[in-house]
Each structure stands twice: as C-alpha cells, then as structure tokens.
Amino acid sequence: MLADRRNRGILCSLLVLFFLDWCAAQISYSVTEEANKGTVIGNLAKDLNVNVNDLQSRNLNVVSGYSKKYFQTNIKTGDLYVHERIDREELCPNSLKCTLNFEAILNDPMVIRRIEVDVVDLNDNAPIFVENSFFLNISESSPTGEHFLLPLAVDVDTGSNSVKTYKLSPNEYFSLDVQSGGERSASAELVLLKALDREKEPDIKLSLSAVDGGKPPNTGTVQIHISVLDVNDNTCSAVV
C-alpha cells in the first residue's frame, strides 16, 4: 500500500516535470493577419539559444501540417518571417483565438521545439446585413415603449473588431436599445417613443447602421421600411 502511494507520488512528480519542460520548450510569437511577406516575427537562433553560424550546419528546418508554408527562416540571421498570406478569417472562422502551430527542428544533436504563433485580428471586414432592406409592420395602436426586433449585422472579424453598437437615423418616433455582446457582436431593438398615426404618416423610412470596434471603425447599413397598420380610430359621421 505504501509502495503504491510512493509510486503514484513519483508518477505525479514526473508528470509535473514533463509539463514544465513542455512549457519551457514552447516558443510563442504573434503576428497580425495580412502582414506583408517578409515581416519578421522573431529570431529562432536567439530563442533556440543556438549560434547563428551553426544554423546551416545543423540544418534548421520549420515543419508544419498546413498546406501552405506560412513561415520561413533566414538561415543566415535566424529570423523567422512571413512567407505566405495569413488570413485569420480563413484559418479560424468565428474563433476568438487563432494560432498557428509548427515545429523548429535542429540536427546534430537533434532538438525539436514547438512554436505557437498567435494570429492577431485585423479590422479588414465591415459589418454586413443579409438584406439591404428590412420591412416591418407596426400597428398605430402600439403603446410607447414597445420593442421591435431588428436584423443583426454579421462581421467576420472577432473580439474588439466585431459589431459593437448600432446607430439609427434621426427621427421623432423611434430610438434604439442596444445590447452589448461583450467579445461577441452586439444586437439592437427598435423602441417606440411616440404614438403612431397612420392618417398622418402611413410609412416611415429609417437607416440602421452597424458599427464595429475597429480604429477607425467600419460600418454597414440597412434601410428600415415601416408600414403603419390602420386601426378603426376615426368615428363615422352620419349625413342627414
């Protein structure tokens, strides 16, 4: 029994040491998507603690399972640089985190290091609505304060570059209630501020704009067409 406990303790210690060694062996970099080819993201000679003059004789190689070779190494300097176009939305659609993982291999003696590159989102897409126009029927008897659902804009950018707010064109009847989505996209509802009167204004046209969190922000717009539905609110007068 005591021997079993001792063995389990030794096994746990070995696992902890293995995990710490794995973390120490991993090299982390970051790169902005759509970075120009040739952009240097780090120096493998420095991070592998290898003399730059030994890189060629030790046959430094970068290996991954991707169909594209996103990164190359300058064997003379040890610099790791962008070799292929990196499109975050293509690599990691709808993901808040996007990483590229590969290995740097040295020979004589054999050394393998895991490399993780965090692909930083670029605000290169504007919010879009599925349709250019949205049609809404609202009864003229609707009470003020009533909410009406509005279409959501879609932005393939994520995090701070996703849809953060909505804006409504100036008008006397409606305001917006915007719900924050945190790291996800925000949403909005139309709120009735003033009673409608079909006899005075049967149709109302508004513009709804979705705004992302980029600097500068990108926007997308949809036209809102509101038809005010009639209720029998006019008394008939008898003709004598």
C-alpha positions in Angstrom: 0.0 0.0 0.0 2.8 2.4 1.0 4.7 1.4 -2.2 1.7 2.2 -4.3 1.4 5.7 -2.8 5.1 6.3 -3.3 4.8 5.2 -6.9 1.8 7.5 -7.5 3.8 10.3 -6.0 6.7 9.7 -8.2 4.4 9.5 -11.3 2.8 12.8 -10.4 6.2 14.5 -10.0 7.3 13.2 -13.3 4.2 14.5 -15.0 4.7 17.9 -13.4 8.3 18.0 -14.6 7.2 16.9 -18.1 4.6 19.6 -18.2 7.1 22.3 -17.1 9.6 21.1 -19.6 6.9 21.2 -22.4 6.0 24.8 -21.5 9.7 25.8 -21.4 10.2 24.1 -24.8 7.4 26.0 -26.5 8.3 29.3 -28.2 5.5 31.8 -28.6 5.2 34.6 -31.2 2.4 36.8 -32.6 1.7 38.3 -36.0 -1.0 40.5 -37.4 -3.1 38.8 -40.1 -2.3 40.1 -43.7 1.2 41.1 -42.6 3.4 41.7 -45.5 5.5 38.9 -46.8 9.0 39.1 -45.3 7.7 40.5 -42.0 10.0 39.2 -39.2 8.1 37.8 -36.2 11.1 36.5 -34.1 14.6 35.2 -34.2 14.9 31.4 -33.8 18.7 31.4 -33.3 18.2 33.6 -30.2 15.2 31.7 -28.9 16.7 28.3 -29.5 19.9 29.5 -27.9 21.9 28.5 -30.9 24.9 30.3 -32.5 23.6 31.8 -35.8 26.7 30.4 -37.6 25.6 26.9 -36.7 22.1 27.1 -38.2 23.1 25.9 -41.6 25.4 23.0 -40.5 22.6 21.9 -38.1 20.1 22.1 -40.9 17.4 24.3 -39.2 14.0 23.4 -40.5 10.5 24.6 -39.8 7.8 21.9 -40.2 4.0 22.1 -40.0 1.0 20.2 -41.2 -0.5 23.1 -43.1 -0.9 23.0 -46.8 0.7 26.5 -47.0 4.2 27.3 -45.7 3.2 30.4 -43.7 6.7 31.0 -42.3 10.3 30.6 -43.4 13.6 31.0 -41.7 16.6 33.1 -42.9 19.4 30.7 -42.3 22.0 33.5 -42.2 20.3 35.5 -39.5 17.9 33.1 -37.7 14.9 35.4 -38.4 11.5 33.8 -38.7 9.5 35.7 -41.3 6.1 35.6 -43.0 6.2 33.6 -46.3 2.5 33.3 -47.2 -0.5 35.5 -46.9 -2.2 34.9 -43.5 -6.0 35.3 -43.4 -7.3 34.9 -39.9 -11.0 34.6 -41.1 -10.0 31.7 -43.4 -7.9 29.9 -40.8 -10.1 30.3 -37.8 -13.7 31.4 -38.8 -15.8 32.7 -35.8 -13.0 31.9 -33.3 -11.9 34.4 -30.7 -8.4 32.8 -30.6 -6.4 31.8 -33.6 -3.0 30.2 -33.5 -0.6 28.5 -36.0 1.4 25.7 -34.6 4.6 24.1 -36.0 8.0 22.8 -35.0 11.6 24.0 -35.4 14.0 21.1 -35.8 17.8 21.1 -35.5 20.1 18.2 -36.2 23.4 17.1 -34.6 22.3 17.0 -31.9 18.5 16.6 -32.5 16.5 19.4 -31.0 12.7 19.9 -31.5 10.9 23.0 -30.3 7.2 23.6 -30.5 6.3 27.1 -31.9 2.9 28.8 -31.4 2.1 31.9 -33.4 -0.9 33.9 -32.3 -2.6 35.5 -35.3 -3.9 38.9 -34.3 -7.2 40.0 -35.9 -7.0 43.0 -38.3 -10.2 45.0 -38.8 -10.3 44.2 -42.5 -14.0 43.5 -42.8 -17.0 45.7 -42.4 -20.3 44.6 -40.8 -22.9 43.5 -43.3 -26.6 42.8 -43.2 -28.0 39.8 -45.1 -30.6 42.0 -46.9 -30.3 45.7 -48.0 -33.8 46.4 -46.8 -35.9 45.3 -43.8 -39.7 45.6 -43.7 -41.6 46.0 -40.5 -45.4 46.3 -39.9 -46.4 48.2 -36.7 -49.9 48.9 -35.6 -50.7 52.5 -34.9 -52.2 51.3 -31.6 -48.8 50.1 -30.4 -48.0 51.6 -26.9 -44.9 53.7 -26.5 -42.0 51.8 -25.0 -42.8 48.7 -27.1 -39.7 46.9 -28.5 -39.4 45.5 -32.1 -36.7 43.1 -33.3 -34.2 44.4 -35.8 -31.9 42.4 -38.1 -28.4 41.6 -36.9 -25.3 42.6 -38.8 -22.6 40.0 -39.4 -18.9 40.8 -39.0 -16.4 38.0 -39.7 -13.8 39.9 -37.6 -13.8 38.9 -33.9 -13.2 40.3 -30.5 -12.8 44.1 -30.4 -13.3 44.3 -34.1 -16.8 42.7 -34.1 -20.0 44.7 -34.1 -20.0 46.9 -31.0 -23.0 49.2 -31.5 -25.8 50.3 -33.8 -27.0 53.8 -34.8 -30.4 54.9 -36.0 -31.1 57.8 -38.4 -32.7 60.8 -36.6 -36.4 60.6 -36.3 -39.3 61.5 -33.9 -40.8 58.1 -33.4 -38.1 55.6 -32.5 -34.9 55.1 -30.6 -32.6 52.1 -30.2 -32.0 49.7 -27.4 -28.5 48.3 -28.0 -27.4 45.1 -26.1 -23.7 44.7 -25.7 -22.3 41.3 -26.8 -19.0 41.6 -24.9 -16.5 39.8 -27.1 -19.3 38.8 -29.4 -21.4 41.1 -31.6 -23.9 43.5 -30.2 -27.7 43.4 -31.1 -30.4 46.1 -31.1 -34.1 46.6 -30.9 -36.3 49.4 -32.1 -38.2 51.3 -29.3 -41.4 53.3 -29.9 -41.1 56.8 -28.4 -44.2 58.5 -29.8 -47.6 57.2 -30.8 -48.0 56.4 -34.5 -50.9 57.8 -36.6 -51.4 56.1 -40.0 -53.6 59.0 -41.2 -50.7 61.4 -40.8 -47.7 59.2 -41.7 -48.5 55.8 -43.1 -44.9 54.9 -44.0 -41.7 55.6 -42.1 -38.2 55.1 -43.6 -35.1 54.8 -41.3 -31.5 53.8 -41.7 -29.8 51.4 -39.3 -26.0 51.3 -39.2 -23.9 48.6 -37.5 -20.5 49.9 -36.2 -17.6 47.7 -35.3 -14.9 48.3 -32.7 -12.0 48.9 -35.1 -9.9 52.1 -35.1 -11.1 53.6 -37.4 -14.4 51.7 -37.2 -16.1 50.1 -40.2 -19.9 50.4 -40.7 -22.7 48.6 -42.6 -26.2 49.9 -43.2 -29.7 48.6 -43.9 -32.8 50.5 -44.8 -35.8 50.0 -42.5 -39.2 50.4 -44.1 -42.0 50.6 -41.5 -45.7 50.3 -42.6 -48.1 51.7 -40.0 -51.1 49.5 -39.8 -54.6 51.1 -39.5 -57.0 50.7 -36.6 -60.5 51.9 -36.6 -59.9 55.1 -34.6 -62.0 57.5 -36.6 -65.7 57.9 -35.8 -68.1 57.9 -38.8 -70.3 60.9 -39.1 -73.9 60.4 -40.2 -75.1 62.5 -43.0 -78.7 63.8 -42.6 
